[in-house]
Amino acid sequence: MVLFTATAFNSFYWMDDFWKRYELIHTGFFQFQWDIYWGWDGRAISPVYTLRNLFLWLFDYQQSWAVTLITVGFLFGTSYFMSLILVRENWLEFSKTKKAITILLIAFVLIMVFRPHLSRSFYWATGSFYCLANFFCVYVIYRLLQKSSSKWNYCWFFVAVSTGANSGCLVLCFFVFAQLFGLIRLDKANFWGMLSLGLVTLALVTFAPGNFNRANGALMFSFANMWDGAISILKEYAGMSKWIGIGSILVGLYLRKEIQKVDYRLVLVLVLSALASILPFLPLPSAASKHTAIHFQTFLLLAGVLGIGLLIRAIAAKIPAVLINGMAIAFFLYFGTQVWTQYQTGREVSVQMAVRMDILEESRGSETTVKLKSIVVPDNNWTSRFWDITDNPTYYSNIYVEKYFGIGGVYLAE
């Protein structure tokens, strides 16, 4: 855990981070969100989006590690509420040691699952929004299952749905099918009230003018195109989710006694919810985001773990505890070696980035052209992926860096 947390100190701001921090400071905190809604992204109405922008507003690039540490907290919070969803009432019977192992096990499995895009949605300050949004999606599912009668659910429902069209579709799908299958039992007034709130919120996020500006007229609503789009997106997401199978088996076997009473309907609803998260991309499959795969993967992992419980119950298998504990220890050791490698390679990248930032700071406000070396990222690094500047002066990374540091131009050295 300490080793993983230490990787946060190798994070750094890049691309969108400089653009958004610049705009937040010079345009104004709420004006910037208003402009984003009309020109870029419907998620700007989300309190979670506001929270992420607050991080960018408060912390300059020298404190990028602080944003990553906050994201670490949300990831482990996600693991905690996933644990509560999986074991339900059995959680109170767990010892403190088993609670800690369960949370760590699920968190570390999530990290391995997210590995293909961890740098895009975790160590990148702007991308950290996806980890924050994922937390609130899991949290609202926990509340619907455990505290369905609470009036506070209206608030948390709005927060979760407003985080994006993808996460909004996922949460609404879970809500409707969980009610339909009897997993939650709301009276008609509360069901229709929350559904109406969710649909209005989803519409505000999905039909924001900014989304259509980004699509630039390329949306295609033909059935054939959307069907082909769904297949291509699922193939890509499946390729990014290879650890879900291993992780489901590992966590499922560790929690084998507590999840054997799981209802198969919950597994089905979680799978349907994961699939629903790709719906907003169907008219424009080429724009399918690797960042938002985080929602798809999290709910599919929940379904996979519960599915293992169903399988164990069906075959009445008795698996020795020593075997399960051995598998868990082996995983923790493997995870530790992986994180150690990432700390070392991430350190290589962060040192290069620190040198670059010193050069840019020395030139701040000078309107001069700055020559920089390219950043070398080791092939086995999955925490420091980013879009470097290029020799093209109109490239986004170039423009954002030039604007933030107030220099006349930036280009790569030969």
C-alpha positions in Angstrom: 0.0 0.0 0.0 2.8 2.4 0.9 4.7 1.5 -2.3 1.6 2.1 -4.4 0.9 5.4 -2.7 4.5 6.4 -3.4 3.9 6.2 -7.1 1.7 9.3 -6.7 4.8 11.4 -6.3 5.8 10.5 -9.8 2.7 12.0 -11.4 2.7 15.3 -13.3 0.4 17.7 -15.1 0.2 17.6 -18.9 -2.0 18.8 -21.8 -5.5 19.4 -20.5 -4.3 20.1 -17.0 -2.5 23.2 -18.2 -5.4 24.3 -20.4 -8.0 23.9 -17.7 -6.0 25.4 -14.9 -5.2 28.4 -17.1 -8.9 28.9 -17.9 -10.0 28.3 -14.3 -7.7 31.1 -13.1 -8.3 33.6 -16.0 -11.9 32.9 -16.9 -13.3 32.2 -13.5 -14.2 29.0 -11.7 -17.9 28.8 -12.6 -17.7 30.7 -15.9 -15.3 28.1 -17.1 -17.8 25.3 -16.3 -20.5 27.2 -18.1 -18.3 27.6 -21.2 -17.4 23.9 -21.1 -21.1 22.9 -21.0 -21.9 25.0 -24.1 -18.7 24.3 -26.0 -17.2 21.0 -24.9 -18.9 18.6 -22.4 -22.2 18.1 -20.7 -20.6 16.8 -17.6 -19.9 20.4 -16.6 -23.2 20.4 -14.6 -21.9 17.6 -12.3 -20.8 18.4 -8.7 -18.1 15.8 -9.3 -16.8 17.8 -12.3 -16.8 20.8 -10.0 -14.8 18.9 -7.4 -12.2 17.8 -10.0 -11.9 21.4 -11.2 -11.4 22.5 -7.6 -8.3 20.3 -7.4 -6.9 21.8 -10.6 -7.7 25.3 -9.3 -6.1 24.7 -5.9 -3.0 22.7 -6.9 -0.5 23.8 -9.5 1.6 21.3 -11.4 4.2 21.1 -8.6 1.6 19.6 -6.4 0.2 17.1 -9.0 1.0 14.3 -6.5 -1.7 15.8 -4.2 -4.4 15.3 -6.8 -3.2 11.7 -7.4 -3.3 11.0 -3.6 -6.9 12.3 -3.6 -7.7 9.9 -6.5 -6.1 7.1 -4.5 -8.6 7.8 -1.7 -11.5 7.6 -4.1 -10.2 4.4 -5.6 -10.0 2.7 -2.2 -13.4 4.2 -1.3 -14.7 2.4 -4.4 -13.2 -0.8 -3.2 -14.8 -0.3 0.2 -18.3 0.1 -1.2 -17.8 -2.7 -3.6 -17.0 -4.9 -0.6 -20.2 -3.9 1.0 -22.2 -4.7 -2.1 -20.6 -8.1 -2.4 -21.0 -9.4 1.1 -23.9 -7.3 2.2 -25.0 -8.1 5.8 -22.0 -10.4 6.4 -19.6 -7.4 6.5 -20.4 -6.7 10.1 -19.2 -10.2 11.0 -15.8 -9.7 9.4 -12.7 -9.1 11.6 -10.8 -5.9 11.1 -8.0 -8.0 9.4 -10.4 -9.6 6.9 -12.1 -6.2 6.2 -8.6 -4.7 5.4 -7.6 -7.7 3.2 -10.9 -7.6 1.3 -10.6 -3.8 0.6 -7.0 -4.1 -0.4 -7.6 -7.2 -2.6 -10.4 -5.6 -4.5 -8.5 -2.3 -4.8 -5.4 -4.0 -6.2 -7.5 -6.1 -8.6 -9.1 -2.9 -9.8 -5.7 -1.3 -10.4 -4.7 -4.3 -12.5 -8.0 -4.2 -14.4 -7.5 -0.5 -15.1 -3.8 -0.9 -16.0 -4.3 -0.3 -19.8 -5.6 3.1 -19.1 -4.6 3.8 -15.5 -2.4 6.7 -16.6 -5.4 8.3 -18.4 -7.9 8.2 -15.5 -5.7 8.2 -12.4 -2.3 9.8 -12.5 -3.5 12.5 -14.9 -5.2 15.3 -12.9 -7.9 16.0 -15.6 -8.5 12.2 -16.1 -8.9 11.7 -12.4 -12.5 12.7 -13.0 -13.3 9.2 -14.1 -12.1 7.6 -10.9 -14.1 10.1 -8.9 -17.2 9.5 -11.0 -16.7 5.7 -10.7 -16.8 6.1 -6.9 -20.1 7.9 -6.9 -21.6 5.3 -9.3 -20.7 2.5 -7.0 -21.8 4.4 -3.9 -25.3 5.1 -5.3 -25.7 1.4 -6.2 -24.7 0.5 -2.6 -27.3 3.0 -1.3 -30.0 1.7 -3.6 -29.4 -1.9 -2.4 -28.9 -1.1 1.3 -30.8 2.1 1.9 -33.4 2.3 -0.8 -35.9 4.3 1.3 -33.5 7.2 2.2 -34.5 10.6 0.8 -30.8 11.4 0.4 -30.8 9.0 -2.5 -32.3 11.7 -4.7 -29.2 13.8 -4.1 -26.7 11.0 -4.7 -28.7 9.8 -7.7 -28.3 13.2 -9.3 -24.6 13.3 -8.5 -24.0 9.9 -10.1 -26.1 10.3 -13.2 -24.7 13.8 -13.8 -21.1 12.5 -14.0 -21.6 11.6 -17.7 -23.7 10.0 -20.3 -21.9 6.7 -19.9 -22.1 6.5 -16.2 -25.7 8.0 -16.3 -26.9 5.2 -18.6 -25.2 2.6 -16.3 -26.8 4.0 -13.1 -30.3 4.4 -14.7 -30.1 0.9 -16.2 -29.3 -0.6 -12.7 -32.1 1.4 -11.1 -34.8 0.4 -13.5 -33.9 -3.3 -13.7 -33.2 -3.6 -10.0 -36.7 -2.3 -9.3 -38.2 -4.5 -12.0 -36.5 -7.7 -10.6 -37.3 -6.9 -7.0 -33.8 -6.2 -5.9 -34.9 -2.8 -4.6 -38.5 -2.1 -3.5 -39.5 1.5 -3.9 -43.1 2.7 -3.8 -44.4 4.1 -7.1 -44.0 7.8 -6.0 -40.3 7.4 -5.1 -39.6 5.1 -8.1 -41.1 7.5 -10.7 -39.7 10.5 -8.8 -36.1 9.2 -9.0 -36.5 7.9 -12.5 -37.8 11.4 -13.7 -34.9 13.1 -11.9 -32.4 10.6 -13.5 -33.9 11.0 -17.0 -33.8 14.8 -16.8 -30.3 14.8 -15.5 -29.1 12.4 -18.2 -30.8 14.6 -20.9 -29.0 17.7 -19.6 -25.7 15.8 -19.8 -26.2 14.0 -23.1 -27.8 16.8 -25.1 -25.4 19.5 -24.0 -24.4 21.7 -26.9 -20.8 21.0 -26.1 -21.2 17.3 -26.9 -22.5 18.0 -30.4 -19.7 20.5 -31.0 -17.2 17.8 -30.2 -19.0 15.3 -32.5 -18.6 17.9 -35.3 -21.6 16.5 -37.3 -20.2 12.9 -37.4 -23.0 11.2 -35.5 -24.6 8.3 -37.4 -27.9 6.9 -36.0 -28.4 4.0 -38.5 -29.0 0.6 -36.8 -26.3 -1.1 -38.8 -23.7 1.5 -37.8 -24.6 1.4 -34.1 -24.6 -2.4 -34.1 -21.1 -2.5 -35.7 -20.1 0.2 -33.3 -21.2 -1.8 -30.3 -19.2 -4.8 -31.4 -16.1 -2.8 -32.0 -16.4 -1.0 -28.6 -17.0 -4.3 -26.7 -14.0 -5.8 -28.4 -11.8 -2.9 -27.4 -13.1 -2.9 -23.8 -12.7 -6.7 -23.6 -9.1 -6.4 -24.7 -8.5 -3.9 -21.9 -10.2 -6.0 -19.3 -8.3 -9.2 -19.2 -7.7 -9.0 -15.5 -11.5 -9.2 -14.8 -11.5 -13.0 -15.2 -8.6 -13.6 -12.9 -9.7 -10.9 -10.5 -13.2 -12.3 -10.3 -11.9 -15.8 -9.5 -9.5 -14.5 -6.9 -11.9 -12.3 -5.0 -14.8 -14.7 -5.5 -12.8 -17.6 -3.9 -11.6 -15.4 -1.1 -15.2 -14.4 -0.3 -16.7 -17.8 -1.2 -18.6 -18.3 2.0 -20.1 -14.8 2.1 -21.3 -14.6 -1.5 -22.8 -18.0 -2.0 -26.3 -16.7 -1.2 -26.2 -14.1 -4.0 -29.2 -13.6 -6.2 -28.6 -14.4 -9.8 -30.8 -11.4 -10.7 -28.2 -9.1 -9.2 -25.5 -10.6 -11.5 -27.7 -10.1 -14.5 -28.5 -6.5 -13.6 -24.8 -5.7 -13.1 -23.9 -7.1 -16.5 -26.8 -5.2 -18.2 -25.6 -2.0 -16.5 -22.1 -2.5 -17.7 -23.3 -3.0 -21.2 -25.5 0.1 -20.9 -22.5 2.3 -20.3 -21.5 2.0 -24.0 -24.8 3.3 -25.3 -23.8 7.0 -25.8 -20.9 5.9 -28.0 -23.0 3.9 -30.5 -23.7 6.8 -32.9 -19.9 7.6 -33.0 -18.0 4.4 -32.0 -14.7 6.0 -33.1 -15.0 8.3 -30.1 -15.4 5.5 -27.6 -13.3 6.6 -24.6 -10.8 4.4 -22.9 -11.3 6.5 -19.8 -15.0 5.7 -19.4 -14.2 1.9 -19.7 -13.6 2.3 -15.9 -17.4 2.1 -15.3 -17.8 -0.9 -17.6 -15.0 -2.8 -16.0 -16.0 -2.1 -12.4 -19.5 -3.4 -12.8 -18.4 -6.3 -14.8 -15.9 -7.2 -12.0 -18.8 -7.0 -9.5 -20.8 -9.4 -11.6 -17.9 -11.7 -12.1 -17.2 -12.0 -8.4 -20.8 -12.8 -7.6 -20.9 -15.2 -10.6 -18.1 -17.2 -8.9 -20.3 -17.4 -5.8 -23.1 -18.8 -7.9 -20.8 -21.3 -9.5 -19.4 -22.5 -6.2 -22.9 -23.0 -4.8 -24.0 -24.8 -8.0 -21.2 -27.4 -7.9 -21.1 -27.5 -4.1 -17.4 -27.2 -4.2 -15.3 -27.2 -1.0 -12.0 -25.4 -1.6 -9.3 -25.5 1.1 -8.7 -22.2 2.8 -4.9 -22.8 2.6 -5.3 -22.8 -1.2 -7.3 -19.6 -1.3 -4.9 -17.8 1.1 -2.0 -19.0 -0.9 -3.5 -17.5 -4.1 -4.2 -14.2 -2.3 -0.6 -14.0 -1.0 0.8 -14.8 -4.4 -1.3 -12.0 -5.9 -0.2 -9.5 -3.4 3.4 -10.4 -4.0 2.9 -10.1 -7.8 1.2 -6.8 -7.4 4.0 -5.5 -5.3 6.6 -6.4 -7.9 4.5 -4.7 -10.6 4.1 -1.5 -8.5 7.8 -1.5 -7.8 8.6 -1.6 -11.5 6.1 1.2 -12.1 7.6 3.3 -9.3 11.1 3.0 -10.9 10.0 3.7 -14.5 7.7 6.4 -13.3 10.6 8.0 -11.5 12.5 8.1 -14.8 9.7 9.9 -16.5 9.0 12.4 -13.6 12.7 13.4 -13.4 12.7 14.2 -17.2 9.5 16.2 -16.7 10.9 18.1 -13.7 13.8 19.2 -15.9 11.4 20.4 -18.6 9.3 22.3 -16.1 12.4 24.1 -14.8 13.2 25.3 -18.3 9.7 26.4 -18.9 9.5 28.3 -15.6 12.7 30.1 -16.4 11.1 31.3 -19.6 7.7 32.1 -18.2 6.2 35.3 -19.6 9.2 35.9 -21.9 7.4 35.3 -25.2 10.5 33.5 -26.4 10.5 30.2 -28.3 11.7 27.3 -26.1 13.4 24.2 -27.3 12.7 21.0 -25.3 13.8 17.4 -25.4 11.2 14.8 -25.9 10.2 12.7 -22.8 11.2 9.1 -23.0 8.7 6.7 -21.5 9.8 3.1 -20.9 7.8 0.5 -22.8 6.7 -1.3 -19.6 5.4 1.9 -17.9 1.7 2.1 -17.5 1.4 5.1 -15.1 3.0 7.9 -17.2 1.4 7.8 -20.6 0.8 11.3 -22.1 0.8 13.2 -25.3 4.1 15.0 -25.7 4.6 18.2 -27.6 5.5 17.9 -31.3 7.1 20.0 -34.1 3.6 21.1 -35.1 3.0 24.5 -33.5 -0.8 24.0 -33.8 -0.8 20.7 -31.8 -2.8 20.9 -28.6 0.0 20.0 -26.3 2.1 22.8 -27.7 -0.6 25.4 -27.5 -1.6 24.5 -23.9 2.0 24.7 -22.7 2.7 27.9 -24.6 -0.4 29.6 -23.2 0.1 28.4 -19.6 3.8 29.5 -19.4 3.3 32.6 -21.5 6.0 31.8 -24.0 6.2 32.5 -27.7 6.5 28.9 -28.9 7.7 25.5 -28.0 9.2 22.7 -30.1 11.2 19.5 -29.8 15.0 19.5 -30.1 16.5 17.4 -32.7 
